[in-house]
Structures are given as C-alpha cells and as structure tokens.
Amino acid sequence: MAALAFIAADPERLGRFLAATGIGPADIRIAAREPLFLAGVIGHIASDEKLLVSFADEIGVPPSDIDRARKALAGPDWERDAP
C-alpha cells in the first residue's frame, strides 16, 4: 500500500499512473485489494529509475528491495520475461 500512497500523493505521478494503466480514479480502491494490482503499482514505479529511487528513499529501503516486493506479490517472472 505504501507504493500506491506514494503514487497518489503527487497529482503528476497519479496522472501518469492512471494514463499508463487505464484505470479510473474510482476503481483504484477496489483494485488496491488485489495483490496483482499492487504488484503492478510497484512495477510501474520500478519502470522509471528516478521514480524508483525516490520511492525507495521515501520508505527507507534499497531500490533492489522494491523488486523483491513486486515478486513477492506477483510471483517470479515467467521464463520468457526473465533477462
């Protein structure tokens, strides 16, 4: 939930998130109950290095921990998605 709060705290970040995901503001509360949605929020943050570093700094963890949290929510990458 910290990732979603981080996105929602800034209107510009929230606007980019809504545009990228296509989710409407009214649907966020319902979607936030789903682990895969939260994994997507973390994935969105991780896709932008500046955003990732800012979020990691705000919550006081190394950026690498953010990806571990995404994997914990979503499960491991599919083989075709692995580097």
PyMOL CGO cylinders between C-alpha atoms (Angstrom):
from pymol import cmd
from pymol.cgo import CYLINDER

trace = [
    CYLINDER, 0.00, 0.00, 0.00, 2.96, 2.35, 0.51, 0.3, 1, 1, 1, 1, 1, 1,
    CYLINDER, 2.96, 2.35, 0.51, 3.60, 2.27, -3.24, 0.3, 1, 1, 1, 1, 1, 1,
    CYLINDER, 3.60, 2.27, -3.24, 0.04, 3.30, -4.02, 0.3, 1, 1, 1, 1, 1, 1,
    CYLINDER, 0.04, 3.30, -4.02, 0.14, 6.04, -1.38, 0.3, 1, 1, 1, 1, 1, 1,
    CYLINDER, 0.14, 6.04, -1.38, 3.40, 7.29, -2.91, 0.3, 1, 1, 1, 1, 1, 1,
    CYLINDER, 3.40, 7.29, -2.91, 1.80, 7.47, -6.37, 0.3, 1, 1, 1, 1, 1, 1,
    CYLINDER, 1.80, 7.47, -6.37, -1.38, 9.10, -5.06, 0.3, 1, 1, 1, 1, 1, 1,
    CYLINDER, -1.38, 9.10, -5.06, 0.49, 11.73, -3.02, 0.3, 1, 1, 1, 1, 1, 1,
    CYLINDER, 0.49, 11.73, -3.02, 1.55, 13.63, -6.13, 0.3, 1, 1, 1, 1, 1, 1,
    CYLINDER, 1.55, 13.63, -6.13, -1.01, 14.65, -8.78, 0.3, 1, 1, 1, 1, 1, 1,
    CYLINDER, -1.01, 14.65, -8.78, 1.56, 14.37, -11.59, 0.3, 1, 1, 1, 1, 1, 1,
    CYLINDER, 1.56, 14.37, -11.59, 2.62, 10.87, -10.55, 0.3, 1, 1, 1, 1, 1, 1,
    CYLINDER, 2.62, 10.87, -10.55, -1.02, 9.85, -10.16, 0.3, 1, 1, 1, 1, 1, 1,
    CYLINDER, -1.02, 9.85, -10.16, -1.92, 11.25, -13.58, 0.3, 1, 1, 1, 1, 1, 1,
    CYLINDER, -1.92, 11.25, -13.58, 0.91, 9.34, -15.26, 0.3, 1, 1, 1, 1, 1, 1,
    CYLINDER, 0.91, 9.34, -15.26, -0.10, 6.16, -13.44, 0.3, 1, 1, 1, 1, 1, 1,
    CYLINDER, -0.10, 6.16, -13.44, -3.74, 6.48, -14.45, 0.3, 1, 1, 1, 1, 1, 1,
    CYLINDER, -3.74, 6.48, -14.45, -2.78, 7.21, -18.06, 0.3, 1, 1, 1, 1, 1, 1,
    CYLINDER, -2.78, 7.21, -18.06, -0.35, 4.28, -18.20, 0.3, 1, 1, 1, 1, 1, 1,
    CYLINDER, -0.35, 4.28, -18.20, -2.71, 1.76, -16.64, 0.3, 1, 1, 1, 1, 1, 1,
    CYLINDER, -2.71, 1.76, -16.64, -6.05, 2.95, -17.95, 0.3, 1, 1, 1, 1, 1, 1,
    CYLINDER, -6.05, 2.95, -17.95, -7.63, 2.51, -14.54, 0.3, 1, 1, 1, 1, 1, 1,
    CYLINDER, -7.63, 2.51, -14.54, -10.06, 5.16, -13.40, 0.3, 1, 1, 1, 1, 1, 1,
    CYLINDER, -10.06, 5.16, -13.40, -9.70, 7.01, -10.10, 0.3, 1, 1, 1, 1, 1, 1,
    CYLINDER, -9.70, 7.01, -10.10, -12.95, 5.49, -8.82, 0.3, 1, 1, 1, 1, 1, 1,
    CYLINDER, -12.95, 5.49, -8.82, -11.66, 1.95, -9.42, 0.3, 1, 1, 1, 1, 1, 1,
    CYLINDER, -11.66, 1.95, -9.42, -8.38, 2.28, -7.52, 0.3, 1, 1, 1, 1, 1, 1,
    CYLINDER, -8.38, 2.28, -7.52, -9.79, 1.47, -4.07, 0.3, 1, 1, 1, 1, 1, 1,
    CYLINDER, -9.79, 1.47, -4.07, -11.36, -1.75, -5.29, 0.3, 1, 1, 1, 1, 1, 1,
    CYLINDER, -11.36, -1.75, -5.29, -8.28, -2.74, -7.30, 0.3, 1, 1, 1, 1, 1, 1,
    CYLINDER, -8.28, -2.74, -7.30, -5.97, -1.98, -4.36, 0.3, 1, 1, 1, 1, 1, 1,
    CYLINDER, -5.97, -1.98, -4.36, -7.35, -5.04, -2.57, 0.3, 1, 1, 1, 1, 1, 1,
    CYLINDER, -7.35, -5.04, -2.57, -5.76, -7.28, -5.19, 0.3, 1, 1, 1, 1, 1, 1,
    CYLINDER, -5.76, -7.28, -5.19, -2.11, -8.35, -4.77, 0.3, 1, 1, 1, 1, 1, 1,
    CYLINDER, -2.11, -8.35, -4.77, -1.54, -8.35, -8.52, 0.3, 1, 1, 1, 1, 1, 1,
    CYLINDER, -1.54, -8.35, -8.52, -2.72, -4.75, -8.78, 0.3, 1, 1, 1, 1, 1, 1,
    CYLINDER, -2.72, -4.75, -8.78, -0.27, -3.75, -6.07, 0.3, 1, 1, 1, 1, 1, 1,
    CYLINDER, -0.27, -3.75, -6.07, 2.44, -5.67, -7.90, 0.3, 1, 1, 1, 1, 1, 1,
    CYLINDER, 2.44, -5.67, -7.90, 1.54, -3.61, -10.96, 0.3, 1, 1, 1, 1, 1, 1,
    CYLINDER, 1.54, -3.61, -10.96, 1.85, -0.40, -8.95, 0.3, 1, 1, 1, 1, 1, 1,
    CYLINDER, 1.85, -0.40, -8.95, 5.32, -1.46, -7.86, 0.3, 1, 1, 1, 1, 1, 1,
    CYLINDER, 5.32, -1.46, -7.86, 6.15, -2.47, -11.43, 0.3, 1, 1, 1, 1, 1, 1,
    CYLINDER, 6.15, -2.47, -11.43, 5.08, 0.97, -12.61, 0.3, 1, 1, 1, 1, 1, 1,
    CYLINDER, 5.08, 0.97, -12.61, 7.38, 2.59, -10.07, 0.3, 1, 1, 1, 1, 1, 1,
    CYLINDER, 7.38, 2.59, -10.07, 10.24, 0.26, -10.97, 0.3, 1, 1, 1, 1, 1, 1,
    CYLINDER, 10.24, 0.26, -10.97, 9.89, 1.08, -14.67, 0.3, 1, 1, 1, 1, 1, 1,
    CYLINDER, 9.89, 1.08, -14.67, 11.15, 4.64, -14.03, 0.3, 1, 1, 1, 1, 1, 1,
    CYLINDER, 11.15, 4.64, -14.03, 14.53, 4.78, -12.29, 0.3, 1, 1, 1, 1, 1, 1,
    CYLINDER, 14.53, 4.78, -12.29, 14.01, 8.29, -10.92, 0.3, 1, 1, 1, 1, 1, 1,
    CYLINDER, 14.01, 8.29, -10.92, 10.62, 7.30, -9.51, 0.3, 1, 1, 1, 1, 1, 1,
    CYLINDER, 10.62, 7.30, -9.51, 12.06, 4.07, -8.11, 0.3, 1, 1, 1, 1, 1, 1,
    CYLINDER, 12.06, 4.07, -8.11, 14.90, 5.84, -6.31, 0.3, 1, 1, 1, 1, 1, 1,
    CYLINDER, 14.90, 5.84, -6.31, 12.54, 8.49, -4.97, 0.3, 1, 1, 1, 1, 1, 1,
    CYLINDER, 12.54, 8.49, -4.97, 10.13, 5.85, -3.62, 0.3, 1, 1, 1, 1, 1, 1,
    CYLINDER, 10.13, 5.85, -3.62, 12.95, 3.76, -2.13, 0.3, 1, 1, 1, 1, 1, 1,
    CYLINDER, 12.95, 3.76, -2.13, 14.35, 6.84, -0.41, 0.3, 1, 1, 1, 1, 1, 1,
    CYLINDER, 14.35, 6.84, -0.41, 10.92, 7.79, 0.94, 0.3, 1, 1, 1, 1, 1, 1,
    CYLINDER, 10.92, 7.79, 0.94, 10.33, 4.41, 2.54, 0.3, 1, 1, 1, 1, 1, 1,
    CYLINDER, 10.33, 4.41, 2.54, 13.96, 3.92, 3.57, 0.3, 1, 1, 1, 1, 1, 1,
    CYLINDER, 13.96, 3.92, 3.57, 14.86, 0.78, 1.64, 0.3, 1, 1, 1, 1, 1, 1,
    CYLINDER, 14.86, 0.78, 1.64, 17.34, -0.01, -1.12, 0.3, 1, 1, 1, 1, 1, 1,
    CYLINDER, 17.34, -0.01, -1.12, 15.80, 0.08, -4.62, 0.3, 1, 1, 1, 1, 1, 1,
    CYLINDER, 15.80, 0.08, -4.62, 16.54, -3.65, -5.01, 0.3, 1, 1, 1, 1, 1, 1,
    CYLINDER, 16.54, -3.65, -5.01, 14.04, -4.37, -2.22, 0.3, 1, 1, 1, 1, 1, 1,
    CYLINDER, 14.04, -4.37, -2.22, 11.28, -2.85, -4.34, 0.3, 1, 1, 1, 1, 1, 1,
    CYLINDER, 11.28, -2.85, -4.34, 11.63, -5.58, -6.98, 0.3, 1, 1, 1, 1, 1, 1,
    CYLINDER, 11.63, -5.58, -6.98, 11.67, -8.25, -4.29, 0.3, 1, 1, 1, 1, 1, 1,
    CYLINDER, 11.67, -8.25, -4.29, 8.36, -6.86, -3.01, 0.3, 1, 1, 1, 1, 1, 1,
    CYLINDER, 8.36, -6.86, -3.01, 6.90, -6.97, -6.53, 0.3, 1, 1, 1, 1, 1, 1,
    CYLINDER, 6.90, -6.97, -6.53, 7.96, -10.59, -6.93, 0.3, 1, 1, 1, 1, 1, 1,
    CYLINDER, 7.96, -10.59, -6.93, 6.50, -11.49, -3.55, 0.3, 1, 1, 1, 1, 1, 1,
    CYLINDER, 6.50, -11.49, -3.55, 3.13, -10.12, -4.66, 0.3, 1, 1, 1, 1, 1, 1,
    CYLINDER, 3.13, -10.12, -4.66, 3.15, -11.31, -8.27, 0.3, 1, 1, 1, 1, 1, 1,
    CYLINDER, 3.15, -11.31, -8.27, 5.33, -14.39, -8.11, 0.3, 1, 1, 1, 1, 1, 1,
    CYLINDER, 5.33, -14.39, -8.11, 8.52, -14.97, -10.07, 0.3, 1, 1, 1, 1, 1, 1,
    CYLINDER, 8.52, -14.97, -10.07, 8.96, -13.72, -13.63, 0.3, 1, 1, 1, 1, 1, 1,
    CYLINDER, 8.96, -13.72, -13.63, 7.87, -16.00, -16.39, 0.3, 1, 1, 1, 1, 1, 1,
    CYLINDER, 7.87, -16.00, -16.39, 10.77, -17.59, -18.20, 0.3, 1, 1, 1, 1, 1, 1,
    CYLINDER, 10.77, -17.59, -18.20, 10.04, -15.51, -21.30, 0.3, 1, 1, 1, 1, 1, 1,
    CYLINDER, 10.04, -15.51, -21.30, 10.16, -12.34, -19.15, 0.3, 1, 1, 1, 1, 1, 1,
    CYLINDER, 10.16, -12.34, -19.15, 13.44, -13.17, -17.46, 0.3, 1, 1, 1, 1, 1, 1,
    CYLINDER, 13.44, -13.17, -17.46, 16.55, -11.33, -18.69, 0.3, 1, 1, 1, 1, 1, 1,
]
cmd.load_cgo(trace, "trace")
